[in-house]
Amino acid sequence: MKLETLAMHAGYSPEPTTKAVAVPIYQTTSDAFHSTQHGADLFDLKVQGNIYTRT
């Protein structure tokens, strides 16, 4: 195997239930707020900024 392939897959054992041979990719993110009030203002749409996109 090429070094690049080993770098991506070496050390990962197949998942026992599904037998997946690659680490899953989770398409998630999180946001940091300046304070709880800042987070509340974002979700109340009082200020502009990044929030959960399905709101």
mmCIF entry with sequence, helices, sheets and N, C-alpha, C, O atoms, coordinates in Angstrom:
data_MODEL
# 
_entry.id   MODEL 
# 
_entity.id                         1 
_entity.type                       polymer 
_entity.pdbx_number_of_molecules   1 
# 
_entity_poly.entity_id                      1 
_entity_poly.type                           'polypeptide(L)' 
_entity_poly.nstd_linkage                   no 
_entity_poly.nstd_monomer                   no 
_entity_poly.pdbx_seq_one_letter_code       MKLETLAMHAGYSPEPTTKAVAVPIYQTTSDAFHSTQHGADLFDLKVQGNIYTRT 
_entity_poly.pdbx_seq_one_letter_code_can   MKLETLAMHAGYSPEPTTKAVAVPIYQTTSDAFHSTQHGADLFDLKVQGNIYTRT 
_entity_poly.pdbx_strand_id                 A 
# 
loop_
_entity_poly_seq.entity_id 
_entity_poly_seq.num 
_entity_poly_seq.mon_id 
_entity_poly_seq.hetero 
1 1  MET n 
1 2  LYS n 
1 3  LEU n 
1 4  GLU n 
1 5  THR n 
1 6  LEU n 
1 7  ALA n 
1 8  MET n 
1 9  HIS n 
1 10 ALA n 
1 11 GLY n 
1 12 TYR n 
1 13 SER n 
1 14 PRO n 
1 15 GLU n 
1 16 PRO n 
1 17 THR n 
1 18 THR n 
1 19 LYS n 
1 20 ALA n 
1 21 VAL n 
1 22 ALA n 
1 23 VAL n 
1 24 PRO n 
1 25 ILE n 
1 26 TYR n 
1 27 GLN n 
1 28 THR n 
1 29 THR n 
1 30 SER n 
1 31 ASP n 
1 32 ALA n 
1 33 PHE n 
1 34 HIS n 
1 35 SER n 
1 36 THR n 
1 37 GLN n 
1 38 HIS n 
1 39 GLY n 
1 40 ALA n 
1 41 ASP n 
1 42 LEU n 
1 43 PHE n 
1 44 ASP n 
1 45 LEU n 
1 46 LYS n 
1 47 VAL n 
1 48 GLN n 
1 49 GLY n 
1 50 ASN n 
1 51 ILE n 
1 52 TYR n 
1 53 THR n 
1 54 ARG n 
1 55 THR n 
# 
_struct_asym.id          A 
_struct_asym.entity_id   1 
# 
loop_
_struct_conf.conf_type_id 
_struct_conf.id 
_struct_conf.pdbx_PDB_helix_id 
_struct_conf.beg_label_comp_id 
_struct_conf.beg_label_asym_id 
_struct_conf.beg_label_seq_id 
_struct_conf.pdbx_beg_PDB_ins_code 
_struct_conf.end_label_comp_id 
_struct_conf.end_label_asym_id 
_struct_conf.end_label_seq_id 
_struct_conf.pdbx_end_PDB_ins_code 
_struct_conf.beg_auth_comp_id 
_struct_conf.beg_auth_asym_id 
_struct_conf.beg_auth_seq_id 
_struct_conf.end_auth_comp_id 
_struct_conf.end_auth_asym_id 
_struct_conf.end_auth_seq_id 
_struct_conf.pdbx_PDB_helix_class 
_struct_conf.details 
_struct_conf.pdbx_PDB_helix_length 
HELX_P HELX_P1 AA1 LEU A 3  ? HIS A 9  ? LEU A 3  HIS A 9  1 ? 7 
HELX_P HELX_P2 AA2 THR A 36 ? PHE A 43 ? THR A 36 PHE A 43 1 ? 8 
# 
_struct_conf_type.id          HELX_P 
_struct_conf_type.criteria    ? 
_struct_conf_type.reference   ? 
# 
loop_
_atom_site.group_PDB 
_atom_site.id 
_atom_site.type_symbol 
_atom_site.label_atom_id 
_atom_site.label_alt_id 
_atom_site.label_comp_id 
_atom_site.label_asym_id 
_atom_site.label_entity_id 
_atom_site.label_seq_id 
_atom_site.pdbx_PDB_ins_code 
_atom_site.Cartn_x 
_atom_site.Cartn_y 
_atom_site.Cartn_z 
_atom_site.occupancy 
_atom_site.B_iso_or_equiv 
_atom_site.pdbx_formal_charge 
_atom_site.auth_seq_id 
_atom_site.auth_comp_id 
_atom_site.auth_asym_id 
_atom_site.auth_atom_id 
_atom_site.pdbx_PDB_model_num 
ATOM 1   N N  . MET A 1 1  ? 0.829   -1.179 0.000  1.00 0.00 ? 1  MET A N  1 
ATOM 2   C CA . MET A 1 1  ? 0.000   0.000  0.000  1.00 0.00 ? 1  MET A CA 1 
ATOM 3   C C  . MET A 1 1  ? 0.876   1.246  0.000  1.00 0.00 ? 1  MET A C  1 
ATOM 4   O O  . MET A 1 1  ? 1.995   1.243  0.514  1.00 0.00 ? 1  MET A O  1 
ATOM 5   N N  . LYS A 1 2  ? 0.340   2.308  -0.588 1.00 0.00 ? 2  LYS A N  1 
ATOM 6   C CA . LYS A 1 2  ? 1.050   3.581  -0.582 1.00 0.00 ? 2  LYS A CA 1 
ATOM 7   C C  . LYS A 1 2  ? 1.058   4.169  0.831  1.00 0.00 ? 2  LYS A C  1 
ATOM 8   O O  . LYS A 1 2  ? 0.176   3.889  1.642  1.00 0.00 ? 2  LYS A O  1 
ATOM 9   N N  . LEU A 1 3  ? 2.065   4.983  1.101  1.00 0.00 ? 3  LEU A N  1 
ATOM 10  C CA . LEU A 1 3  ? 2.177   5.636  2.400  1.00 0.00 ? 3  LEU A CA 1 
ATOM 11  C C  . LEU A 1 3  ? 0.924   6.466  2.709  1.00 0.00 ? 3  LEU A C  1 
ATOM 12  O O  . LEU A 1 3  ? 0.465   6.493  3.851  1.00 0.00 ? 3  LEU A O  1 
ATOM 13  N N  . GLU A 1 4  ? 0.371   7.142  1.691  1.00 0.00 ? 4  GLU A N  1 
ATOM 14  C CA . GLU A 1 4  ? -0.827  7.956  1.894  1.00 0.00 ? 4  GLU A CA 1 
ATOM 15  C C  . GLU A 1 4  ? -2.019  7.107  2.339  1.00 0.00 ? 4  GLU A C  1 
ATOM 16  O O  . GLU A 1 4  ? -2.794  7.530  3.198  1.00 0.00 ? 4  GLU A O  1 
ATOM 17  N N  . THR A 1 5  ? -2.170  5.921  1.765  1.00 0.00 ? 5  THR A N  1 
ATOM 18  C CA . THR A 1 5  ? -3.256  5.013  2.136  1.00 0.00 ? 5  THR A CA 1 
ATOM 19  C C  . THR A 1 5  ? -3.074  4.539  3.570  1.00 0.00 ? 5  THR A C  1 
ATOM 20  O O  . THR A 1 5  ? -4.027  4.516  4.348  1.00 0.00 ? 5  THR A O  1 
ATOM 21  N N  . LEU A 1 6  ? -1.858  4.163  3.916  1.00 0.00 ? 6  LEU A N  1 
ATOM 22  C CA . LEU A 1 6  ? -1.592  3.726  5.279  1.00 0.00 ? 6  LEU A CA 1 
ATOM 23  C C  . LEU A 1 6  ? -1.846  4.848  6.280  1.00 0.00 ? 6  LEU A C  1 
ATOM 24  O O  . LEU A 1 6  ? -2.366  4.606  7.370  1.00 0.00 ? 6  LEU A O  1 
ATOM 25  N N  . ALA A 1 7  ? -1.482  6.075  5.914  1.00 0.00 ? 7  ALA A N  1 
ATOM 26  C CA . ALA A 1 7  ? -1.685  7.206  6.813  1.00 0.00 ? 7  ALA A CA 1 
ATOM 27  C C  . ALA A 1 7  ? -3.167  7.419  7.100  1.00 0.00 ? 7  ALA A C  1 
ATOM 28  O O  . ALA A 1 7  ? -3.531  7.835  8.200  1.00 0.00 ? 7  ALA A O  1 
ATOM 29  N N  . MET A 1 8  ? -4.011  7.140  6.133  1.00 0.00 ? 8  MET A N  1 
ATOM 30  C CA . MET A 1 8  ? -5.453  7.334  6.310  1.00 0.00 ? 8  MET A CA 1 
ATOM 31  C C  . MET A 1 8  ? -6.123  6.182  7.058  1.00 0.00 ? 8  MET A C  1 
ATOM 32  O O  . MET A 1 8  ? -7.075  6.410  7.805  1.00 0.00 ? 8  MET A O  1 
ATOM 33  N N  . HIS A 1 9  ? -5.646  4.956  6.872  1.00 0.00 ? 9  HIS A N  1 
ATOM 34  C CA . HIS A 1 9  ? -6.378  3.797  7.361  1.00 0.00 ? 9  HIS A CA 1 
ATOM 35  C C  . HIS A 1 9  ? -5.647  2.948  8.397  1.00 0.00 ? 9  HIS A C  1 
ATOM 36  O O  . HIS A 1 9  ? -6.275  2.089  9.017  1.00 0.00 ? 9  HIS A O  1 
ATOM 37  N N  . ALA A 1 10 ? -4.370  3.147  8.608  1.00 0.00 ? 10 ALA A N  1 
ATOM 38  C CA . ALA A 1 10 ? -3.612  2.303  9.539  1.00 0.00 ? 10 ALA A CA 1 
ATOM 39  C C  . ALA A 1 10 ? -4.121  2.486  10.965 1.00 0.00 ? 10 ALA A C  1 
ATOM 40  O O  . ALA A 1 10 ? -4.412  3.604  11.389 1.00 0.00 ? 10 ALA A O  1 
ATOM 41  N N  . GLY A 1 11 ? -4.225  1.396  11.689 1.00 0.00 ? 11 GLY A N  1 
ATOM 42  C CA . GLY A 1 11 ? -4.619  1.455  13.080 1.00 0.00 ? 11 GLY A CA 1 
ATOM 43  C C  . GLY A 1 11 ? -6.116  1.440  13.321 1.00 0.00 ? 11 GLY A C  1 
ATOM 44  O O  . GLY A 1 11 ? -6.541  1.433  14.476 1.00 0.00 ? 11 GLY A O  1 
ATOM 45  N N  . TYR A 1 12 ? -6.925  1.434  12.286 1.00 0.00 ? 12 TYR A N  1 
ATOM 46  C CA . TYR A 1 12 ? -8.385  1.398  12.452 1.00 0.00 ? 12 TYR A CA 1 
ATOM 47  C C  . TYR A 1 12 ? -8.869  -0.012 12.202 1.00 0.00 ? 12 TYR A C  1 
ATOM 48  O O  . TYR A 1 12 ? -8.620  -0.580 11.138 1.00 0.00 ? 12 TYR A O  1 
ATOM 49  N N  . SER A 1 13 ? -9.561  -0.581 13.177 1.00 0.00 ? 13 SER A N  1 
ATOM 50  C CA . SER A 1 13 ? -10.125 -1.923 13.030 1.00 0.00 ? 13 SER A CA 1 
ATOM 51  C C  . SER A 1 13 ? -11.551 -1.808 12.517 1.00 0.00 ? 13 SER A C  1 
ATOM 52  O O  . SER A 1 13 ? -12.255 -0.864 12.875 1.00 0.00 ? 13 SER A O  1 
ATOM 53  N N  . PRO A 1 14 ? -11.993 -2.746 11.685 1.00 0.00 ? 14 PRO A N  1 
ATOM 54  C CA . PRO A 1 14 ? -13.380 -2.699 11.206 1.00 0.00 ? 14 PRO A CA 1 
ATOM 55  C C  . PRO A 1 14 ? -14.380 -2.634 12.362 1.00 0.00 ? 14 PRO A C  1 
ATOM 56  O O  . PRO A 1 14 ? -14.201 -3.297 13.383 1.00 0.00 ? 14 PRO A O  1 
ATOM 57  N N  . GLU A 1 15 ? -15.413 -1.845 12.197 1.00 0.00 ? 15 GLU A N  1 
ATOM 58  C CA . GLU A 1 15 ? -16.460 -1.710 13.212 1.00 0.00 ? 15 GLU A CA 1 
ATOM 59  C C  . GLU A 1 15 ? -17.177 -3.049 13.325 1.00 0.00 ? 15 GLU A C  1 
ATOM 60  O O  . GLU A 1 15 ? -17.584 -3.605 12.304 1.00 0.00 ? 15 GLU A O  1 
ATOM 61  N N  . PRO A 1 16 ? -17.347 -3.587 14.538 1.00 0.00 ? 16 PRO A N  1 
ATOM 62  C CA . PRO A 1 16 ? -17.854 -4.948 14.691 1.00 0.00 ? 16 PRO A CA 1 
ATOM 63  C C  . PRO A 1 16 ? -19.265 -5.201 14.153 1.00 0.00 ? 16 PRO A C  1 
ATOM 64  O O  . PRO A 1 16 ? -19.530 -6.285 13.632 1.00 0.00 ? 16 PRO A O  1 
ATOM 65  N N  . THR A 1 17 ? -20.160 -4.245 14.262 1.00 0.00 ? 17 THR A N  1 
ATOM 66  C CA . THR A 1 17 ? -21.543 -4.477 13.856 1.00 0.00 ? 17 THR A CA 1 
ATOM 67  C C  . THR A 1 17 ? -21.722 -4.377 12.355 1.00 0.00 ? 17 THR A C  1 
ATOM 68  O O  . THR A 1 17 ? -22.293 -5.273 11.733 1.00 0.00 ? 17 THR A O  1 
ATOM 69  N N  . THR A 1 18 ? -21.231 -3.277 11.762 1.00 0.00 ? 18 THR A N  1 
ATOM 70  C CA . THR A 1 18 ? -21.455 -3.039 10.333 1.00 0.00 ? 18 THR A CA 1 
ATOM 71  C C  . THR A 1 18 ? -20.287 -3.469 9.463  1.00 0.00 ? 18 THR A C  1 
ATOM 72  O O  . THR A 1 18 ? -20.405 -3.531 8.239  1.00 0.00 ? 18 THR A O  1 
ATOM 73  N N  . LYS A 1 19 ? -19.158 -3.765 10.097 1.00 0.00 ? 19 LYS A N  1 
ATOM 74  C CA . LYS A 1 19 ? -17.919 -4.139 9.398  1.00 0.00 ? 19 LYS A CA 1 
ATOM 75  C C  . LYS A 1 19 ? -17.363 -3.006 8.537  1.00 0.00 ? 19 LYS A C  1 
ATOM 76  O O  . LYS A 1 19 ? -16.611 -3.254 7.594  1.00 0.00 ? 19 LYS A O  1 
ATOM 77  N N  . ALA A 1 20 ? -17.733 -1.754 8.860  1.00 0.00 ? 20 ALA A N  1 
ATOM 78  C CA . ALA A 1 20 ? -17.193 -0.599 8.138  1.00 0.00 ? 20 ALA A CA 1 
ATOM 79  C C  . ALA A 1 20 ? -15.677 -0.558 8.325  1.00 0.00 ? 20 ALA A C  1 
ATOM 80  O O  . ALA A 1 20 ? -15.175 -0.784 9.425  1.00 0.00 ? 20 ALA A O  1 
ATOM 81  N N  . VAL A 1 21 ? -14.962 -0.272 7.255  1.00 0.00 ? 21 VAL A N  1 
ATOM 82  C CA . VAL A 1 21 ? -13.505 -0.286 7.312  1.00 0.00 ? 21 VAL A CA 1 
ATOM 83  C C  . VAL A 1 21 ? -12.890 1.106  7.307  1.00 0.00 ? 21 VAL A C  1 
ATOM 84  O O  . VAL A 1 21 ? -11.666 1.234  7.275  1.00 0.00 ? 21 VAL A O  1 
ATOM 85  N N  . ALA A 1 22 ? -13.703 2.138  7.337  1.00 0.00 ? 22 ALA A N  1 
ATOM 86  C CA . ALA A 1 22 ? -13.196 3.507  7.374  1.00 0.00 ? 22 ALA A CA 1 
ATOM 87  C C  . ALA A 1 22 ? -13.883 4.271  8.499  1.00 0.00 ? 22 ALA A C  1 
ATOM 88  O O  . ALA A 1 22 ? -15.042 4.015  8.828  1.00 0.00 ? 22 ALA A O  1 
ATOM 89  N N  . VAL A 1 23 ? -13.156 5.204  9.076  1.00 0.00 ? 23 VAL A N  1 
ATOM 90  C CA . VAL A 1 23 ? -13.722 6.043  10.126 1.00 0.00 ? 23 VAL A CA 1 
ATOM 91  C C  . VAL A 1 23 ? -14.851 6.868  9.517  1.00 0.00 ? 23 VAL A C  1 
ATOM 92  O O  . VAL A 1 23 ? -14.655 7.480  8.467  1.00 0.00 ? 23 VAL A O  1 
ATOM 93  N N  . PRO A 1 24 ? -16.037 6.904  10.147 1.00 0.00 ? 24 PRO A N  1 
ATOM 94  C CA . PRO A 1 24 ? -17.150 7.659  9.581  1.00 0.00 ? 24 PRO A CA 1 
ATOM 95  C C  . PRO A 1 24 ? -16.889 9.166  9.634  1.00 0.00 ? 24 PRO A C  1 
ATOM 96  O O  . PRO A 1 24 ? -16.169 9.657  10.503 1.00 0.00 ? 24 PRO A O  1 
ATOM 97  N N  . ILE A 1 25 ? -17.484 9.878  8.694  1.00 0.00 ? 25 ILE A N  1 
ATOM 98  C CA . ILE A 1 25 ? -17.401 11.329 8.661  1.00 0.00 ? 25 ILE A CA 1 
ATOM 99  C C  . ILE A 1 25 ? -18.722 11.866 9.210  1.00 0.00 ? 25 ILE A C  1 
ATOM 100 O O  . ILE A 1 25 ? -19.791 11.568 8.678  1.00 0.00 ? 25 ILE A O  1 
ATOM 101 N N  . TYR A 1 26 ? -18.637 12.649 10.262 1.00 0.00 ? 26 TYR A N  1 
ATOM 102 C CA . TYR A 1 26 ? -19.824 13.259 10.846 1.00 0.00 ? 26 TYR A CA 1 
ATOM 103 C C  . TYR A 1 26 ? -19.873 14.719 10.402 1.00 0.00 ? 26 TYR A C  1 
ATOM 104 O O  . TYR A 1 26 ? -19.002 15.505 10.776 1.00 0.00 ? 26 TYR A O  1 
ATOM 105 N N  . GLN A 1 27 ? -20.867 15.089 9.618  1.00 0.00 ? 27 GLN A N  1 
ATOM 106 C CA . GLN A 1 27 ? -20.990 16.452 9.125  1.00 0.00 ? 27 GLN A CA 1 
ATOM 107 C C  . GLN A 1 27 ? -21.761 17.288 10.138 1.00 0.00 ? 27 GLN A C  1 
ATOM 108 O O  . GLN A 1 27 ? -22.945 17.575 9.966  1.00 0.00 ? 27 GLN A O  1 
ATOM 109 N N  . THR A 1 28 ? -21.064 17.665 11.185 1.00 0.00 ? 28 THR A N  1 
ATOM 110 C CA . THR A 1 28 ? -21.663 18.469 12.236 1.00 0.00 ? 28 THR A CA 1 
ATOM 111 C C  . THR A 1 28 ? -20.752 19.640 12.548 1.00 0.00 ? 28 THR A C  1 
ATOM 112 O O  . THR A 1 28 ? -19.598 19.674 12.120 1.00 0.00 ? 28 THR A O  1 
ATOM 113 N N  . THR A 1 29 ? -21.258 20.565 13.270 1.00 0.00 ? 29 THR A N  1 
ATOM 114 C CA . THR A 1 29 ? -20.465 21.704 13.704 1.00 0.00 ? 29 THR A CA 1 
ATOM 115 C C  . THR A 1 29 ? -21.032 22.230 15.008 1.00 0.00 ? 29 THR A C  1 
ATOM 116 O O  . THR A 1 29 ? -22.114 21.826 15.434 1.00 0.00 ? 29 THR A O  1 
ATOM 117 N N  . SER A 1 30 ? -20.323 23.103 15.619 1.00 0.00 ? 30 SER A N  1 
ATOM 118 C CA . SER A 1 30 ? -20.827 23.772 16.812 1.00 0.00 ? 30 SER A CA 1 
ATOM 119 C C  . SER A 1 30 ? -20.394 25.232 16.746 1.00 0.00 ? 30 SER A C  1 
ATOM 120 O O  . SER A 1 30 ? -19.422 25.581 16.077 1.00 0.00 ? 30 SER A O  1 
ATOM 121 N N  . ASP A 1 31 ? -21.128 26.064 17.446 1.00 0.00 ? 31 ASP A N  1 
ATOM 122 C CA . ASP A 1 31 ? -20.828 27.487 17.473 1.00 0.00 ? 31 ASP A CA 1 
ATOM 123 C C  . ASP A 1 31 ? -20.492 27.908 18.891 1.00 0.00 ? 31 ASP A C  1 
ATOM 124 O O  . ASP A 1 31 ? -21.025 27.358 19.856 1.00 0.00 ? 31 ASP A O  1 
ATOM 125 N N  . ALA A 1 32 ? -19.620 28.871 19.011 1.00 0.00 ? 32 ALA A N  1 
ATOM 126 C CA . ALA A 1 32 ? -19.303 29.453 20.310 1.00 0.00 ? 32 ALA A CA 1 
ATOM 127 C C  . ALA A 1 32 ? -19.966 30.819 20.397 1.00 0.00 ? 32 ALA A C  1 
ATOM 128 O O  . ALA A 1 32 ? -19.990 31.573 19.424 1.00 0.00 ? 32 ALA A O  1 
ATOM 129 N N  . PHE A 1 33 ? -20.499 31.126 21.561 1.00 0.00 ? 33 PHE A N  1 
ATOM 130 C CA . PHE A 1 33 ? -21.148 32.408 21.780 1.00 0.00 ? 33 PHE A CA 1 
ATOM 131 C C  . PHE A 1 33 ? -20.332 33.204 22.789 1.00 0.00 ? 33 PHE A C  1 
ATOM 132 O O  . PHE A 1 33 ? -19.618 32.632 23.612 1.00 0.00 ? 33 PHE A O  1 
ATOM 133 N N  . HIS A 1 34 ? -20.441 34.509 22.723 1.00 0.00 ? 34 HIS A N  1 
ATOM 134 C CA . HIS A 1 34 ? -19.713 35.370 23.657 1.00 0.00 ? 34 HIS A CA 1 
ATOM 135 C C  . HIS A 1 34 ? -20.221 35.166 25.080 1.00 0.00 ? 34 HIS A C  1 
ATOM 136 O O  . HIS A 1 34 ? -19.454 35.249 26.039 1.00 0.00 ? 34 HIS A O  1 
ATOM 137 N N  . SER A 1 35 ? -21.513 34.900 25.210 1.00 0.00 ? 35 SER A N  1 
ATOM 138 C CA . SER A 1 35 ? -22.151 34.687 26.510 1.00 0.00 ? 35 SER A CA 1 
ATOM 139 C C  . SER A 1 35 ? -23.479 33.974 26.260 1.00 0.00 ? 35 SER A C  1 
ATOM 140 O O  . SER A 1 35 ? -23.889 33.795 25.114 1.00 0.00 ? 35 SER A O  1 
ATOM 141 N N  . THR A 1 36 ? -24.138 33.574 27.329 1.00 0.00 ? 36 THR A N  1 
ATOM 142 C CA . THR A 1 36 ? -25.455 32.960 27.157 1.00 0.00 ? 36 THR A CA 1 
ATOM 143 C C  . THR A 1 36 ? -26.449 33.969 26.595 1.00 0.00 ? 36 THR A C  1 
ATOM 144 O O  . THR A 1 36 ? -27.336 33.606 25.823 1.00 0.00 ? 36 THR A O  1 
ATOM 145 N N  . GLN A 1 37 ? -26.301 35.235 26.982 1.00 0.00 ? 37 GLN A N  1 
ATOM 146 C CA . GLN A 1 37 ? -27.185 36.262 26.450 1.00 0.00 ? 37 GLN A CA 1 
ATOM 147 C C  . GLN A 1 37 ? -26.973 36.440 24.960 1.00 0.00 ? 37 GLN A C  1 
ATOM 148 O O  . GLN A 1 37 ? -27.937 36.613 24.214 1.00 0.00 ? 37 GLN A O  1 
ATOM 149 N N  . HIS A 1 38 ? -25.727 36.399 24.516 1.00 0.00 ? 38 HIS A N  1 
ATOM 150 C CA . HIS A 1 38 ? -25.421 36.506 23.082 1.00 0.00 ? 38 HIS A CA 1 
ATOM 151 C C  . HIS A 1 38 ? -26.070 35.353 22.328 1.00 0.00 ? 38 HIS A C  1 
ATOM 152 O O  . HIS A 1 38 ? -26.668 35.561 21.272 1.00 0.00 ? 38 HIS A O  1 
ATOM 153 N N  . GLY A 1 39 ? -25.959 34.135 22.862 1.00 0.00 ? 39 GLY A N  1 
ATOM 154 C CA . GLY A 1 39 ? -26.595 32.984 22.225 1.00 0.00 ? 39 GLY A CA 1 
ATOM 155 C C  . GLY A 1 39 ? -28.100 33.143 22.159 1.00 0.00 ? 39 GLY A C  1 
ATOM 156 O O  . GLY A 1 39 ? -28.715 32.848 21.134 1.00 0.00 ? 39 GLY A O  1 
ATOM 157 N N  . ALA A 1 40 ? -28.701 33.608 23.252 1.00 0.00 ? 40 ALA A N  1 
ATOM 158 C CA . ALA A 1 40 ? -30.146 33.816 23.279 1.00 0.00 ? 40 ALA A CA 1 
ATOM 159 C C  . ALA A 1 40 ? -30.560 34.875 22.264 1.00 0.00 ? 40 ALA A C  1 
ATOM 160 O O  . ALA A 1 40 ? -31.567 34.709 21.575 1.00 0.00 ? 40 ALA A O  1 
ATOM 161 N N  . ASP A 1 41 ? -29.796 35.962 22.164 1.00 0.00 ? 41 ASP A N  1 
ATOM 162 C CA . ASP A 1 41 ? -30.115 37.017 21.198 1.00 0.00 ? 41 ASP A CA 1 
ATOM 163 C C  . ASP A 1 41 ? -30.009 36.518 19.766 1.00 0.00 ? 41 ASP A C  1 
ATOM 164 O O  . ASP A 1 41 ? -30.801 36.916 18.911 1.00 0.00 ? 41 ASP A O  1 
ATOM 165 N N  . LEU A 1 42 ? -29.036 35.650 19.492 1.00 0.00 ? 42 LEU A N  1 
ATOM 166 C CA . LEU A 1 42 ? -28.906 35.079 18.149 1.00 0.00 ? 42 LEU A CA 1 
ATOM 167 C C  . LEU A 1 42 ? -30.135 34.239 17.797 1.00 0.00 ? 42 LEU A C  1 
ATOM 168 O O  . LEU A 1 42 ? -30.701 34.382 16.713 1.00 0.00 ? 42 LEU A O  1 
ATOM 169 N N  . PHE A 1 43 ? -30.539 33.375 18.707 1.00 0.00 ? 43 PHE A N  1 
ATOM 170 C CA . PHE A 1 43 ? -31.672 32.496 18.421 1.00 0.00 ? 43 PHE A CA 1 
ATOM 171 C C  . PHE A 1 43 ? -33.002 33.240 18.426 1.00 0.00 ? 43 PHE A C  1 
ATOM 172 O O  . PHE A 1 43 ? -33.970 32.786 17.815 1.00 0.00 ? 43 PHE A O  1 
ATOM 173 N N  . ASP A 1 44 ? -33.056 34.377 19.109 1.00 0.00 ? 44 ASP A N  1 
ATOM 174 C CA . ASP A 1 44 ? -34.253 35.224 19.063 1.00 0.00 ? 44 ASP A CA 1 
ATOM 175 C C  . ASP A 1 44 ? -34.224 36.157 17.857 1.00 0.00 ? 44 ASP A C  1 
ATOM 176 O O  . ASP A 1 44 ? -35.136 36.961 17.663 1.00 0.00 ? 44 ASP A O  1 
ATOM 177 N N  . LEU A 1 45 ? -33.168 36.045 17.046 1.00 0.00 ? 45 LEU A N  1 
ATOM 178 C CA . LEU A 1 45 ? -32.968 36.857 15.841 1.00 0.00 ? 45 LEU A CA 1 
ATOM 179 C C  . LEU A 1 45 ? -32.894 38.351 16.148 1.00 0.00 ? 45 LEU A C  1 
ATOM 180 O O  . LEU A 1 45 ? -33.271 39.181 15.321 1.00 0.00 ? 45 LEU A O  1 
ATOM 181 N N  . LYS A 1 46 ? -32.401 38.687 17.350 1.00 0.00 ? 46 LYS A N  1 
ATOM 182 C CA . LYS A 1 46 ? -32.204 40.085 17.734 1.00 0.00 ? 46 LYS A CA 1 
ATOM 183 C C  . LYS A 1 46 ? -30.890 40.634 17.184 1.00 0.00 ? 46 LYS A C  1 
ATOM 184 O O  . LYS A 1 46 ? -30.758 41.837 16.956 1.00 0.00 ? 46 LYS A O  1 
ATOM 185 N N  . VAL A 1 47 ? -29.923 39.746 16.974 1.00 0.00 ? 47 VAL A N  1 
ATOM 186 C CA . VAL A 1 47 ? -28.634 40.127 16.388 1.00 0.00 ? 47 VAL A CA 1 
ATOM 187 C C  . VAL A 1 47 ? -28.299 39.115 15.298 1.00 0.00 ? 47 VAL A C  1 
ATOM 188 O O  . VAL A 1 47 ? -28.776 37.981 15.323 1.00 0.00 ? 47 VAL A O  1 
ATOM 189 N N  . GLN A 1 48 ? -27.481 39.532 14.350 1.00 0.00 ? 48 GLN A N  1 
ATOM 190 C CA . GLN A 1 48 ? -27.076 38.641 13.265 1.00 0.00 ? 48 GLN A CA 1 
ATOM 191 C C  . GLN A 1 48 ? -25.850 37.841 13.691 1.00 0.00 ? 48 GLN A C  1 
ATOM 192 O O  . GLN A 1 48 ? -25.007 38.319 14.450 1.00 0.00 ? 48 GLN A O  1 
ATOM 193 N N  . GLY A 1 49 ? -25.772 36.623 13.187 1.00 0.00 ? 49 GLY A N  1 
ATOM 194 C CA . GLY A 1 49 ? -24.629 35.771 13.476 1.00 0.00 ? 49 GLY A CA 1 
ATOM 195 C C  . GLY A 1 49 ? -24.920 34.343 13.077 1.00 0.00 ? 49 GLY A C  1 
ATOM 196 O O  . GLY A 1 49 ? -25.981 34.043 12.530 1.00 0.00 ? 49 GLY A O  1 
ATOM 197 N N  . ASN A 1 50 ? -23.979 33.468 13.352 1.00 0.00 ? 50 ASN A N  1 
ATOM 198 C CA . ASN A 1 50 ? -24.113 32.058 12.984 1.00 0.00 ? 50 ASN A CA 1 
ATOM 199 C C  . ASN A 1 50 ? -24.903 31.310 14.048 1.00 0.00 ? 50 ASN A C  1 
ATOM 200 O O  . ASN A 1 50 ? -24.569 31.340 15.232 1.00 0.00 ? 50 ASN A O  1 
ATOM 201 N N  . ILE A 1 51 ? -25.955 30.640 13.600 1.00 0.00 ? 51 ILE A N  1 
ATOM 202 C CA . ILE A 1 51 ? -26.744 29.772 14.471 1.00 0.00 ? 51 ILE A CA 1 
ATOM 203 C C  . ILE A 1 51 ? -27.096 28.512 13.684 1.00 0.00 ? 51 ILE A C  1 
ATOM 204 O O  . ILE A 1 51 ? -26.795 28.413 12.494 1.00 0.00 ? 51 ILE A O  1 
ATOM 205 N N  . TYR A 1 52 ? -27.712 27.584 14.328 1.00 0.00 ? 52 TYR A N  1 
ATOM 206 C CA . TYR A 1 52 ? -28.134 26.342 13.691 1.00 0.00 ? 52 TYR A CA 1 
ATOM 207 C C  . TYR A 1 52 ? -28.986 26.675 12.478 1.00 0.00 ? 52 TYR A C  1 
ATOM 208 O O  . TYR A 1 52 ? -29.962 27.417 12.592 1.00 0.00 ? 52 TYR A O  1 
ATOM 209 N N  . THR A 1 53 ? -28.631 26.136 11.317 1.00 0.00 ? 53 THR A N  1 
ATOM 210 C CA . THR A 1 53 ? -29.240 26.563 10.057 1.00 0.00 ? 53 THR A CA 1 
ATOM 211 C C  . THR A 1 53 ? -30.665 26.093 9.847  1.00 0.00 ? 53 THR A C  1 
ATOM 212 O O  . THR A 1 53 ? -31.341 26.608 8.956  1.00 0.00 ? 53 THR A O  1 
ATOM 213 N N  . ARG A 1 54 ? -31.150 25.147 10.618 1.00 0.00 ? 54 ARG A N  1 
ATOM 214 C CA . ARG A 1 54 ? -32.524 24.665 10.420 1.00 0.00 ? 54 ARG A CA 1 
ATOM 215 C C  . ARG A 1 54 ? -33.533 25.421 11.280 1.00 0.00 ? 54 ARG A C  1 
ATOM 216 O O  . ARG A 1 54 ? -34.693 25.018 11.365 1.00 0.00 ? 54 ARG A O  1 
ATOM 217 N N  . THR A 1 55 ? -33.113 26.498 11.912 1.00 0.00 ? 55 THR A N  1 
ATOM 218 C CA . THR A 1 55 ? -34.011 27.274 12.762 1.00 0.00 ? 55 THR A CA 1 
ATOM 219 C C  . THR A 1 55 ? -35.108 27.905 11.935 1.00 0.00 ? 55 THR A C  1 
ATOM 220 O O  . THR A 1 55 ? -35.967 28.601 12.476 1.00 0.00 ? 55 THR A O  1 
# 
